[in-house]
């Protein structure tokens, strides 16, 4: 009595689905505030990797160098996997790109009238997720 097979309900077994490859790279403890990194990250989120690297390489901001290196690392991570060896690096997309606040170093400096002013040296954590999905 095999009249209720999963194929009848639109279910496709996992082995028949096209595998969507993803790779992740993280840069932690970047010595720049998350707000400044986020400004550059908004330019490349959702873009093709080749276009994103081109934009980042020719921008003068400090954050662009860190983001560019993290994207290179994510591409290398993708190509290191067994399934990723057949993937063409030119079709990769930036699926997710986000930056979180890291720990803040606090320093003190002399202020007016003998007071002490706090200086906050912020840091951030960057995460890039690449995919070969053609969405």
Protein Blocks (a to p, Z undefined) as FASTA:
>chain_A
ZZbcfklnopacfklpccddddddddehiabdfklmmmmmmmmgopafklmmmmmmmpcb
fklmmmmmmmmmmmmmmmmpmklmmpcfklpccfbacdddddddddddddeehiacdddd
ddddddddddfbdZZ
